[in-house]
Amino acid sequence: MSDNITKKILVLGSRWSGKSLLIKRLEDLCSSSKITNDEFIYTTTTIGKTLTLLKYKRNQTYELHELGASLSSLWKSIYTKSDFDKIIYVIDSTQPWSISFILEQLKEIFEQIPIKSKNILLVFNKANEINSLNKTALAELLDLDSFWKGEMDVIETNARTGMNLSALLEWLIR
């Protein structure tokens, strides 16, 4: 008999933040333990919801439920009716003009989902790209220290290059 553990992860984020590419890169990492940066991975804007199963290590399976940003007005009805173990919110670090919108979404999520803040991960994607803000600047814009009391985890990634994706996988298994 198998003691396979399945965890449900909700993946949200702003439009063009790189959610789909991030998930594809995590799939690659789980299947081969390395990422080749020279291959082009084509993704399209997620319309609706996608489900991706990640098998990591021996007995761990993760259901990544990605909701497209175009459905953001319906997120509330989707995430309040489902039980998720963790939430990943992907933020494009090259788009500082979207921070006020992101902040409002995060506040709504935090107030309405019965989940501990330690089970919420903010992914600052596209780190080290031209015009990207660093972790400190984004944390300040999102007022992480005062509003969130520093309880949410934050990881800078770059799904295109594979930067810090192994750290994201390690966060999943905690």
Contact map, one row per residue, 1 for C-alpha under 8 A:
111000000000000000000000000000000000000000000000000000000000000000000000000000000000000000000000000000000000000000000000000000000000000000000000000000000000000000000000000000
111100000000000000000000000000000000000000000000000000000010000000000000000000000000000000000000000000000000000000000000000000000000000000000000000000000000000000000000000000
111110000000000000000000000000000000000000000000000000000010000000000000000000000000000000000000000000000000000000000000000000000000000000000000000000000000000000000000000000
011111000000000000000000000000000000000000000000000000000011100000000000000000000000000000000000000000000000000000000000000000000000000000000000000000000000000000000000000000
001111100000000000000000000000000000000000000000000000000011100000000000000000000000000000000000000000000000000000000000000000000000000000000000000000000000000000000000000000
000111110000000000000000000000000000000000000000000000000001111000000000000000000000000000000000000000000000000000000000000000000000000000000000000000000000000000000000000000
000011111000000000000000000000000000000000000000000000000001111000000000000000000001100000000000000000000000000000000000000000000000000000000000000000000000000000000000000000
000001111100000000000000000000000000000000000000000000000000011110000000000000000011110000000000000000000000000000000000000000000000000000000000000000000000000000000000000000
000000111110000000000000000000000000000000000000000000000000011110000000000000000001111100000000000000000000000000000000000000000000000000000000000000000000000000000000000000
000000011111000000000000000000000000000000000000000000000000000111100000000000100001011100000000000000000000000000000000000000000000000000000000000000000000000000000000000000
000000001111100000100000000000000000000000000000000000000000000111100000000000000000001111000000000000000000000000000000000000000000000000000000000000000000000000000000000000
000000000111110000100000000000000000000000000000000000000000000001111000000000000000001111000000000000000000000000000000000000000000000000000000000000000000000000000000000000
000000000011111010100000000000000000000000000000000000000000000000011000000000000000000011100000000001000000000000000000000000000000000000000000000000000000000000000000000000
000000000001111110000000000000000000000000000000000000000000000000001000000000000000000001110000000001000000000000000000000000000000000000000000000000000000000000000000000000
000000000000111110000000000000000000000000000000000000000000000000011100000000000000000000000000000000000000000000000000000000000000000000000000000000000000000000000000000000
000000000000011111100000000000000000000000001000000000000000000000000000000000000000000000010000000000000000000000000000000000000000000000000000000000000000000000000000000000
000000000000111111100000000000000000000000000000000000000000000000000000000000000000000001110000000000000000000000000000000011000000000000000000000000000000000000000000000000
000000000000000111111100000000000000000000000000000000000000000000000000000000000000000001010000000000000000000000000000000011000000000000000000000000000000001000000000000000
000000000011100111111110000000000000000000000000000000000000000001000000000000000000000001000000000000000000000000000000000000000000000000000000000000000000000000000000000000
000000000000000001111111000000000000000000111100000000000000000001000000000000000000000000000000000000000000000000000000000000000000000000000000000000000000000000000000000000
000000000000000001111111100000000000000010100000000000000000000000000000000000000000000000000000000000000000000000000000000000000000000000000000000000000000001100000000000000
000000000000000001111111110000000000000000000000000000000000000000000000000000000000000000000000000000000000000000000000000000000000000000000000000000000000001100000000000000
000000000000000000111111111000000000000000000000000100000000000100000000000000000000000000000000000000000000000000000000000000000000000000000000000000000000000000000000000000
000000000000000000011111111100000000000000000000000000000000000000000000000000000000000000000000000000000000000000000000000000000000000000000000000000000000000000000000000000
000000000000000000001111111110000010000000000000000000000000000000000000000000000000000000000000000000000000000000000000000000000000000000000000000000000000001001001000000000
000000000000000000000111111111000000000000000000000001000000000000000000000000000000000000000000000000000000000000000000000000000000000000000000000000000000000000001000100000
000000000000000000000011111111100000000000000000000001000000000000000000000000000000000000000000000000000000000000000000000000000000000000000000000000000000000000000000000000
000000000000000000000001111111111110000000000000000000000000000000000000000000000000000000000000000000000000000000000000000000000000000000000000000000000000000000000000000000
000000000000000000000000111111111110000000000000000000000000000000000000000000000000000000000000000000000000000000000000000000000000000000000000000000000000000000001100000000
000000000000000000000000011111111000000000000000000001110000000000000000000000000000000000000000000000000000000000000000000000000000000000000000000000000000000000000000000000
000000000000000000000000001111111000000000000000000000100000000000000000000000000000000000000000000000000000000000000000000000000000000000000000000000000000000000000000000000
000000000000000000000000000111111110000000000000000000000000000000000000000000000000000000000000000000000000000000000000000000000000000000000000000000000000000000000000000000
000000000000000000000000000111111110000000000000000000000000000000000000000000000000000000000000000000000000000000000000000000000000000000000000000000000000000000000000000000
000000000000000000000000000110011111000000000000000000000000000000000000000000000000000000000000000000000000000000000000000000000000000000000000000000000000000000000000000000
000000000000000000000000100110011111100000000000000000000000000000000000000000000000000000000000000000000000000000000000000000000000000000000000000000000000000001000000000000
000000000000000000000000000000000111111000000000000000000000000000000000000000000000000000000000000000000000000000000000000000000000000000000000000000000000000000000000000000
000000000000000000000000000000000011111100000000000000000000000000000000000000000000000000000000000000000000000000000000000000000000000000000000000000000000000111000000000000
000000000000000000000000000000000001111100000000000000000000000000000000000000000000000000000000000000000000000000000000000000000000000000000000000000000000000000000000000000
000000000000000000000000000000000001111110000000000000000000000000000000000000000000000000000000000000000000000000000000000000000000000000000000000000000000000000000000000000
000000000000000000000000000000000000111111000000000000000000000000000000000000000000000000000000000000000000000000000000000000000000000000000000000000000000000000000000000000
000000000000000000001000000000000000001111100000000000000000000000000000000000000000000000000000000000000000000000000000000000000000000000000000000000000000000000000000000000
000000000000000000000000000000000000000111110000000000000000000000000000000000000000000000000000000000000000000000000000000000000000000000000000000000000000000000000000000000
000000000000000000011000000000000000000011111000000000000000000000000000000000000000000000000000000000000000000000000000000000000000000000000000000000000000000000000000000000
000000000000000000010000000000000000000001111100000000000000000000000000000000000000000000000000000000000000000000000000000000000000000000000000000000000000000000000000000000
000000000000000100010000000000000000000000111110000000000000000000010000000000000000000000000000000000000000000000000000000000000000000000000000000000000000000000000000000000
000000000000000000010000000000000000000000011111110000000000000000111100000000000000000000000000000000000000000000000000000000000000000000000000000000000000000000000000000000
000000000000000000000000000000000000000000001111100000000000000000111110000000000000000000000000000000000000000000000000000000000000000000000000000000000000000000000000000000
000000000000000000000000000000000000000000000111110000000000000000110110000000000000000000000000000000000000000000000000000000000000000000000000000000000000000000000000000000
000000000000000000000000000000000000000000000111111000000000000011110000000000000000000000000000000000000000000000000000000000000000000000000000000000000000000000000000000000
000000000000000000000000000000000000000000000101111100000000000111100000000000000000000000000000000000000000000000000000000000000000000000000000000000000000000000000000000000
000000000000000000000000000000000000000000000000111110000000001111000000000000000000000000000000000000000000000000000000000000000000000000000000000000000000000000000000000000
000000000000000000000010000000000000000000000000011111000000001110000000000000000000000000000000000000000000000000000000000000000000000000000000000000000000000000000000000000
000000000000000000000000000000000000000000000000001111100000111100000000000000000000000000000000000000000000000000000000000000000000000000000000000000000000000000000000000000
000000000000000000000000011001000000000000000000000111110000111100000000000000000000000000000000000000000000000000000000000000000000000000000000000000000000000000000000000000
000000000000000000000000000001100000000000000000000011111111110000000000000000000000000000000000000000000000000000000000000000000000000000000000000000000000000000000000000000
000000000000000000000000000001000000000000000000000001111111110000000000000000000000000000000000000000000000000000000000000000000000000000000000000000000000000000000000000000
000000000000000000000000000000000000000000000000000000111111000000000000000000000000000000000000000000000000000000000000000000000000000000000000000000000000000000000000000000
000000000000000000000000000000000000000000000000000000111111000000000000000000000000000000000000000000000000000000000000000000000000000000000000000000000000000000000000000000
011110000000000000000000000000000000000000000000000000111111100000000000000000000000000000000000000000000000000000000000000000000000000000000000000000000000000000000000000000
000111100000000000000000000000000000000000000000000000111111110000000000000000000000000000000000000000000000000000000000000000000000000000000000000000000000000000000000000000
000111100000000000000000000000000000000000000000000011110011111000000000000000000000000000000000000000000000000000000000000000000000000000000000000000000000000000000000000000
000001111000000000000000000000000000000000000000000011110001111100000000000000000000000000000000000000000000000000000000000000000000000000000000000000000000000000000000000000
000001111000000000000000000000000000000000000000001111000000111110000000000000000000000000000000000000000000000000000000000000000000000000000000000000000000000000000000000000
000000011110000000000010000000000000000000000000011111000000011111000000000000000000000000000000000000000000000000000000000000000000000000000000000000000000000000000000000000
000000011110000000000000000000000000000000000000111100000000001111100000000000000000000000000000000000000000000000000000000000000000000000000000000000000000000000000000000000
000000000111000000110000000000000000000000000000111000000000000111110000000000000000000000000000000000000000000000000000000000000000000000000000000000000000000000000000000000
000000000111000000000000000000000000000000000111110000000000000011111011001000000000000000000000000000000000000000000000000000000000000000000000000000000000000000000000000000
000000000001101000000000000000000000000000001111100000000000000001111111000000000000000000000000000000000000000000000000000000000000000000000000000000000000000000000000000000
000000000001111000000000000000000000000000000110000000000000000000111111000000000000000000000000000000000000000000000000000000000000000000000000000000000000000000000000000000
000000000000001000000000000000000000000000000111000000000000000000011111100000000000000000000000000000000000000000000000000000000000000000000000000000000000000000000000000000
000000000000000000000000000000000000000000000011000000000000000000111111111000000000000000000000000000000000000000000000000000000000000000000000000000000000000000000000000000
000000000000000000000000000000000000000000000000000000000000000000111111111100000000000000000000000000000000000000000000000000000000000000000000000000000000000000000000000000
000000000000000000000000000000000000000000000000000000000000000000000111111100000000000000000000000000000000000000000000000000000000000000000000000000000000000000000000000000
000000000000000000000000000000000000000000000000000000000000000000000011111111000000000000000000000000000000000000000000000000000000000000000000000000000000000000000000000000
000000000000000000000000000000000000000000000000000000000000000000100011111111100000000000000000000000000000000000000000000000000000000000000000000000000000000000000000000000
000000000000000000000000000000000000000000000000000000000000000000000001111111110000000000000000000000000000100100000000000000000000000000000000000000000000000000000000000000
000000000000000000000000000000000000000000000000000000000000000000000000011111111000000000000000000000000000000000000000000000000000000000000000000000000000000000000000000000
000000000000000000000000000000000000000000000000000000000000000000000000011111111100000000000000000000000000000000000000000000000000000000000000000000000000000000000000000000
000000000100000000000000000000000000000000000000000000000000000000000000001111111111000000000000000000000000000010000000000000000000000000000000000000000000000000000000000000
000000000000000000000000000000000000000000000000000000000000000000000000000111111110000000000000000000000000000110000000000000000000000000000000000000000000000000000000000000
000000000000000000000000000000000000000000000000000000000000000000000000000011111110000000000000000000000000000000000000000000000000000000000000000000000000000000000000000000
000000000000000000000000000000000000000000000000000000000000000000000000000001111111000000000000000000000000000000000000000000000000000000000000000000000000000000000000000000
000000010000000000000000000000000000000000000000000000000000000000000000000000111111100000000000000000000000000000000000000000000000000000000000000000000000000000000000000000
000000111100000000000000000000000000000000000000000000000000000000000000000000100111111000000000000000000000000000100000000000000000000000000000000000000000000000000000000000
000000111000000000000000000000000000000000000000000000000000000000000000000000000011111000000000000000000000000000100010000000000000000000000000000000000000000000000000000000
000000011100000000000000000000000000000000000000000000000000000000000000000000000001111100000000000000000000000000100011100000000000000000000000000000000000000000000000000100
000000001111000000000000000000000000000000000000000000000000000000000000000000000001111110000000000000000000000000000011100000000000000000000000000000000000000000000000000000
000000001111000000000000000000000000000000000000000000000000000000000000000000000000011111000000000000000000000000000001111000000000000000000000000000000000000000000000000000
000000000011100000000000000000000000000000000000000000000000000000000000000000000000001111100000000000000000000000000001111000000000000000000000000000000000000000000000000000
000000000011110011100000000000000000000000000000000000000000000000000000000000000000000111110000000000000000000000000000011110000000000000000000000000000000000000000000000000
000000000000110010000000000000000000000000000000000000000000000000000000000000000000000011111000000001000000000000000000011110000000000000000000000000000000000000000000000000
000000000000010111000000000000000000000000000000000000000000000000000000000000000000000001111110000000000000000000000000000111000000000000000000000000000000000000000000000000
000000000000000000000000000000000000000000000000000000000000000000000000000000000000000000111111000000000000000000000000000111100001110001000000000000000000000000000000000000
000000000000000000000000000000000000000000000000000000000000000000000000000000000000000000011111000000000000000000000000000001101111100000000000000000000000000000000000000000
000000000000000000000000000000000000000000000000000000000000000000000000000000000000000000011111111000000000000000000000000000000001000000000000000000000000000000000000000000
000000000000000000000000000000000000000000000000000000000000000000000000000000000000000000001111111000000000000000000000000000000000100001000000000000000000000000000000000000
000000000000000000000000000000000000000000000000000000000000000000000000000000000000000000000011111100000000000000000000000000000000000000000000000000000000000000000000000000
000000000000000000000000000000000000000000000000000000000000000000000000000000000000000000000011111111000000000000000000000000000000000000000000000000000000000000000000000000
000000000000000000000000000000000000000000000000000000000000000000000000000000000000000000000011111111100000000000000000000000000000000000001100000000000000000000000000000000
000000000000000000000000000000000000000000000000000000000000000000000000000000000000000000000000111111110000000000000000000000000000000000000100000000000000000000000000000000
000000000000000000000000000000000000000000000000000000000000000000000000000000000000000000000000011111111000000000000000000000000000000000000000000000000000000000000000000000
000000000000110000000000000000000000000000000000000000000000000000000000000000000000000000100000011111111100000000000000000000000000000000000000000000000000000000000000000000
000000000000000000000000000000000000000000000000000000000000000000000000000000000000000000000000001111111110000000000000000000000000000000000100000000000000000000000000000000
000000000000000000000000000000000000000000000000000000000000000000000000000000000000000000000000000111111111000000000000000000000000000000000000000000000000000000000000000000
000000000000000000000000000000000000000000000000000000000000000000000000000000000000000000000000000011111111100000000000000000000000000000000000000000000000000000000000000000
000000000000000000000000000000000000000000000000000000000000000000000000000000000000000000000000000001111111110000000000000000000000000000000000000000000000000000000000000000
000000000000000000000000000000000000000000000000000000000000000000000000000000000000000000000000000000111111111000000000000000000000000000000000000000000000000000000000000000
000000000000000000000000000000000000000000000000000000000000000000000000000000000000000000000000000000011111111100000000000000000000000000000000000000000000000000000000000000
000000000000000000000000000000000000000000000000000000000000000000000000000100000000000000000000000000001111111110000000000000000000000000000000000000000000000000000000000000
000000000000000000000000000000000000000000000000000000000000000000000000000000000000000000000000000000000111111111101000000000000000000000000000000000000000000000000000000000
000000000000000000000000000000000000000000000000000000000000000000000000000000000000000000000000000000000011111111000000000000000000000000000000000000000000000000000000000000
000000000000000000000000000000000000000000000000000000000000000000000000000100010000000000000000000000000001111111000000000000000000000000000000000000000000000000000000000000
000000000000000000000000000000000000000000000000000000000000000000000000000000110000000000000000000000000000111111100000000000000000000000000000000000000000000000000000000000
000000000000000000000000000000000000000000000000000000000000000000000000000000000000000000000000000000000000011111110000000000000000000000000000000000000000000000000000000000
000000000000000000000000000000000000000000000000000000000000000000000000000000000001110000000000000000000000010011111011000000000000000000000000000000000000000000000000000000
000000000000000000000000000000000000000000000000000000000000000000000000000000000000000000000000000000000000000001111111000000000000000000000000000000000000000000000000000000
000000000000000000000000000000000000000000000000000000000000000000000000000000000000000000000000000000000000010000111111000000000000000000000000000000110000000000000000000000
000000000000000000000000000000000000000000000000000000000000000000000000000000000000000000000000000000000000000000011111100000000000000000000000000000111000000000000000000000
000000000000000000000000000000000000000000000000000000000000000000000000000000000000111000000000000000000000000000111111100000000000000000000000000000011000000000000000000000
000000000000000000000000000000000000000000000000000000000000000000000000000000000000011110000000000000000000000000111111110000000000000000000000000000011000000000000000000000
000000000000000000000000000000000000000000000000000000000000000000000000000000000000011110000000000000000000000000000111111000000000000000000000000000011110000000000000000000
000000000000000000000000000000000000000000000000000000000000000000000000000000000000000111100000000000000000000000000001111100000000000000000000000000011110000000000000000000
000000000000000000000000000000000000000000000000000000000000000000000000000000000000000111100000000000000000000000000000111110000000000000000000000000000111100000000000000000
000000000000000000000000000000000000000000000000000000000000000000000000000000000000000001111000000000000000000000000000011111100000001000000000000000000111100000000000000000
000000000000000011000000000000000000000000000000000000000000000000000000000000000000000001111000000000000000000000000000001111100000000000000000000000000001111000000000000000
000000000000000011000000000000000000000000000000000000000000000000000000000000000000000000011100000000000000000000000000000111111001000000000000000000000001111100000000000000
000000000000000000000000000000000000000000000000000000000000000000000000000000000000000000001100000000000000000000000000000111111001110000000000000000000001110000000000000000
000000000000000000000000000000000000000000000000000000000000000000000000000000000000000000000000000000000000000000000000000001111101010000000000000000000000010000000000000000
000000000000000000000000000000000000000000000000000000000000000000000000000000000000000000000100000000000000000000000000000001111111000000000000000000000000000000000000000000
000000000000000000000000000000000000000000000000000000000000000000000000000000000000000000000100000000000000000000000000000000011111000000000000000000000000000000000000000000
000000000000000000000000000000000000000000000000000000000000000000000000000000000000000000000100000000000000000000000000000000001111100000000000000000000000000000000000000000
000000000000000000000000000000000000000000000000000000000000000000000000000000000000000000001110000000000000000000000000000001111111110000000000000000000000000000000000000000
000000000000000000000000000000000000000000000000000000000000000000000000000000000000000000001101000000000000000000000000000000100011111011000000000000000000000000000000000000
000000000000000000000000000000000000000000000000000000000000000000000000000000000000000000001000000000000000000000000000000000110001111111000000000000000000000000000000000000
000000000000000000000000000000000000000000000000000000000000000000000000000000000000000000000000000000000000000000000000000100000000111111100000000000000001000000000000000000
000000000000000000000000000000000000000000000000000000000000000000000000000000000000000000000000000000000000000000000000000000000000011111110000000000000000000000000000000000
000000000000000000000000000000000000000000000000000000000000000000000000000000000000000000000000000000000000000000000000000000000000111111111000000000000000000000000000000000
000000000000000000000000000000000000000000000000000000000000000000000000000000000000000000001001000000000000000000000000000000000000111111111100000000000000000000000000000000
000000000000000000000000000000000000000000000000000000000000000000000000000000000000000000000000000000000000000000000000000000000000001111111111100000000000000000000000000000
000000000000000000000000000000000000000000000000000000000000000000000000000000000000000000000000000000000000000000000000000000000000000111111111100000000000000000000000000000
000000000000000000000000000000000000000000000000000000000000000000000000000000000000000000000000001000000000000000000000000000000000000011111111000000000000000000000000000000
000000000000000000000000000000000000000000000000000000000000000000000000000000000000000000000000001100100000000000000000000000000000000001111111000000000000000000000000000000
000000000000000000000000000000000000000000000000000000000000000000000000000000000000000000000000000000000000000000000000000000000000000000111111111100000000000000000000000000
000000000000000000000000000000000000000000000000000000000000000000000000000000000000000000000000000000000000000000000000000000000000000000111111111111010000000000000000000000
000000000000000000000000000000000000000000000000000000000000000000000000000000000000000000000000000000000000000000000000000000000000000000110011111111000000000000000000000000
000000000000000000000000000000000000000000000000000000000000000000000000000000000000000000000000000000000000000000000000000000000000000000000011111111000000000000000000000000
000000000000000000000000000000000000000000000000000000000000000000000000000000000000000000000000000000000000000000000000000000000000000000000011111110000000000000000000000000
000000000000000000000000000000000000000000000000000000000000000000000000000000000000000000000000000000000000000000000000000000000000000000000011111111110000000000000000000000
000000000000000000000000000000000000000000000000000000000000000000000000000000000000000000000000000000000000000000000000000000000000000000000001111111100000000000000000000000
000000000000000000000000000000000000000000000000000000000000000000000000000000000000000000000000000000000000000000000000000000000000000000000001110111111000000000000000000000
000000000000000000000000000000000000000000000000000000000000000000000000000000000000000000000000000000000000000000001100000000000000000000000000000111111000000000000000000000
000000000000000000000000000000000000000000000000000000000000000000000000000000000000000000000000000000000000000000001111110000000000000000000001000101111100000000000000000000
000000000000000000000000000000000000000000000000000000000000000000000000000000000000000000000000000000000000000000000111110000000000000000000000000001111110000000000000000000
000000000000000000000000000000000000000000000000000000000000000000000000000000000000000000000000000000000000000000000000111100000000000000000000000000011111000000000000000000
000000000000000000000000000000000000000000000000000000000000000000000000000000000000000000000000000000000000000000000000111100000000000000000000000000001111100000010011000000
000000000000000000000000000000000000000000000000000000000000000000000000000000000000000000000000000000000000000000000000001111100000001000000000000000000111110000110000000000
000000000000000000000000000000000000000000000000000000000000000000000000000000000000000000000000000000000000000000000000001111100000000000000000000000000011111001111000000000
000000000000000000000000000000000000000000000000000000000000000000000000000000000000000000000000000000000000000000000000000011110000000000000000000000000001111111111000000000
000000000000000001001100100000000000000000000000000000000000000000000000000000000000000000000000000000000000000000000000000011000000000000000000000000000000111111101000000000
000000000000000000001100000000000000100000000000000000000000000000000000000000000000000000000000000000000000000000000000000001000000000000000000000000000000011111100000000000
000000000000000000000000000000000000100000000000000000000000000000000000000000000000000000000000000000000000000000000000000000000000000000000000000000000000011111100000000000
000000000000000000000000100000000010100000000000000000000000000000000000000000000000000000000000000000000000000000000000000000000000000000000000000000000000111111111000000000
000000000000000000000000000000000000000000000000000000000000000000000000000000000000000000000000000000000000000000000000000000000000000000000000000000000001111111111000000000
000000000000000000000000000000000000000000000000000000000000000000000000000000000000000000000000000000000000000000000000000000000000000000000000000000000011110001111111000000
000000000000000000000000110010000000000000000000000000000000000000000000000000000000000000000000000000000000000000000000000000000000000000000000000000000000111001111111100000
000000000000000000000000000010000000000000000000000000000000000000000000000000000000000000000000000000000000000000000000000000000000000000000000000000000000000000011111110000
000000000000000000000000000000000000000000000000000000000000000000000000000000000000000000000000000000000000000000000000000000000000000000000000000000000010000000011111111000
000000000000000000000000000000000000000000000000000000000000000000000000000000000000000000000000000000000000000000000000000000000000000000000000000000000010000000011111111100
000000000000000000000000010000000000000000000000000000000000000000000000000000000000000000000000000000000000000000000000000000000000000000000000000000000000000000001111111110
000000000000000000000000000000000000000000000000000000000000000000000000000000000000000000000000000000000000000000000000000000000000000000000000000000000000000000000111111111
000000000000000000000000000000000000000000000000000000000000000000000000000000000000000000000000000000000000000000000000000000000000000000000000000000000000000000000011111111
000000000000000000000000000000000000000000000000000000000000000000000000000000000000010000000000000000000000000000000000000000000000000000000000000000000000000000000001111111
000000000000000000000000000000000000000000000000000000000000000000000000000000000000000000000000000000000000000000000000000000000000000000000000000000000000000000000000111111
000000000000000000000000000000000000000000000000000000000000000000000000000000000000000000000000000000000000000000000000000000000000000000000000000000000000000000000000011111
